């Protein structure tokens, strides 16, 4: 028996019917969900949107939490299939793609991409995407039409999409509709606003507490053999290598963005520069200054720290990965 407020159930049915009939986008639907979240926060209302590929019909499901489970309130406009049946007959959940007469299974695809699933950064990015999405669903951030238009223009400029024809071609190549593009841009703006919210007024305090992480390392490197341990000798060796046409040079990198072996180096260490293995030695360190570039790095570090704490606090279950790859992500 449900302990949910009957008024909430009525409101959920009305909202699911309204959203499904109007074929609302997920962005608009999330905004319309806000009153339910504000009035019944203990139920943690959430939305699931499903669009039928064959006829374009849309179905919405409103999820309501109880201490012992979740109540699903769904609505599908006639003549569309009810939400639980949509797509049920198209393929098995184990099928990923059909290649000629043969079906590629999800397990086979994961095995072929084995190297990805041993990449810690890939797993972290997948989890972080889900954490960000969950936070935006819990506390939606409104995006104004002006902000959306400005972000869309900036996105197109960054991608070189300077006219309608190039934009349409770019969308077609990726199987995206104009609505998909709008959702993509809206998500980008919302994530940026979330980052601003998380960072707040913490930049100066964070910078003072972690100042050395934003120092600039001056690093000498050479591709032909190890460098001398003395900084002056290393710089001389780099100059000689450059003079005779060998791959060598000096780079400047913020400590927080440098490879771990460079941050901890007390002598020449093997590392990678521009994708090539080299010998490198930090030969100088410039104290950090809180300018615009450093501020951006600090903001990113604060947001990354928030994500790291969220990863530790959340329970993660990988459905398609062996247990030896599902250790907690830190």
Beta strands, then each sheet from edge to edge (+ up, - down):
strand 1: 46-51
strand 2: 58-66
strand 3: 69-76
strand 4: 95-99
strand 5: 102-105
strand 6: 216-222
strand 7: 248-254
strand 8: 269-273
strand 9: 276-286
sheet 1: 1+ 2- 3+
sheet 2: 4+ 5-
sheet 3: 7+ 6- 9+ 8-
end
